[in-house]
Amino acid sequence: MKTPLHEPTLATILMVEKAIKRRGDYPTKKALWTSLPKKVQYQTLDRILDYLESSNKIITDNHHIVWVFPDNAKLKKLLKESRPLR
């Protein structure tokens, strides 16, 4: 792995996270990269995607990027109201 020129800022990470979360999935990294509202270096995008994948917020399969983090409000409500199993 190459040494990064710089680390992504929190604002950039949140921007990429929001874009993936809003759409749900992207067929390629380039599709995600071109859809971002602000310019991001491709190396920085790779770094962010590595972070999101290691934190289990996205999965990538054959360059297909999918949001998998369970942050749905309905799911949170169901988990809060559910009874624990013994």
C-alpha positions as CSV (number, residue, x, y, z in Angstrom):
1,M,0.0,0.0,0.0
2,K,1.3,3.4,-0.9
3,T,1.9,6.0,1.7
4,P,-1.0,8.5,1.5
5,L,-0.2,12.1,0.6
6,H,-2.6,13.3,3.2
7,E,-5.4,12.0,5.4
8,P,-9.0,12.7,4.6
9,T,-10.8,15.2,6.8
10,L,-13.9,14.4,8.8
11,A,-16.0,16.5,6.5
12,T,-14.9,14.6,3.5
13,I,-15.5,11.2,5.2
14,L,-19.0,12.3,6.1
15,M,-19.7,13.6,2.6
16,V,-18.8,10.3,1.1
17,E,-20.7,8.4,3.8
18,K,-23.8,10.5,3.2
19,A,-23.6,10.0,-0.6
20,I,-23.4,6.2,-0.3
21,K,-26.1,6.1,2.4
22,R,-28.5,8.3,0.5
23,R,-28.3,6.2,-2.7
24,G,-27.7,2.8,-1.1
25,D,-25.3,1.5,-3.7
26,Y,-22.9,2.4,-6.5
27,P,-21.9,0.1,-9.4
28,T,-18.3,1.4,-9.4
29,K,-15.9,3.7,-7.4
30,K,-15.8,6.0,-10.4
31,A,-19.6,6.4,-10.3
32,L,-19.4,7.4,-6.7
33,W,-16.4,9.6,-7.3
34,T,-18.1,11.6,-10.1
35,S,-21.3,11.9,-8.1
36,L,-19.8,13.6,-5.1
37,P,-20.7,17.3,-4.6
38,K,-17.1,18.4,-4.0
39,K,-13.9,17.3,-5.7
40,V,-12.0,14.6,-3.9
41,Q,-8.7,13.0,-4.9
42,Y,-9.1,9.4,-6.0
43,Q,-6.5,8.3,-3.5
44,T,-8.4,10.0,-0.7
45,L,-11.6,8.3,-1.9
46,D,-9.9,4.9,-1.7
47,R,-8.7,5.7,1.8
48,I,-12.2,6.6,2.9
49,L,-13.7,3.5,1.3
50,D,-11.1,1.3,3.2
51,Y,-12.2,3.0,6.4
52,L,-15.9,2.6,5.8
53,E,-15.4,-1.1,4.9
54,S,-13.3,-1.8,7.9
55,S,-15.9,-0.2,10.2
56,N,-18.6,-2.4,8.5
57,K,-20.6,0.4,7.1
58,I,-20.2,-0.7,3.5
59,I,-19.2,-3.8,1.6
60,T,-17.6,-3.9,-1.8
61,D,-18.0,-6.8,-4.2
62,N,-16.3,-6.6,-7.6
63,H,-16.1,-2.8,-7.3
64,H,-19.8,-2.6,-6.4
65,I,-20.3,-0.5,-3.2
66,V,-23.3,-1.2,-1.0
67,W,-24.3,0.6,2.3
68,V,-25.0,-2.1,4.9
69,F,-24.8,-0.2,8.3
70,P,-28.1,-0.8,10.2
71,D,-29.0,2.8,11.0
72,N,-32.7,2.7,10.1
73,A,-35.0,4.5,12.5
74,K,-37.6,1.8,12.3
75,L,-35.0,-0.9,13.1
76,K,-33.7,1.1,16.1
77,K,-37.3,1.4,17.4
78,L,-37.9,-2.4,17.0
79,L,-34.6,-3.2,18.8
80,K,-35.5,-0.9,21.6
81,E,-39.0,-2.4,22.1
82,S,-38.1,-6.0,21.6
83,R,-37.8,-8.5,24.4
84,P,-34.4,-10.1,24.9
85,L,-34.1,-13.9,24.4
86,R,-32.8,-16.0,27.2
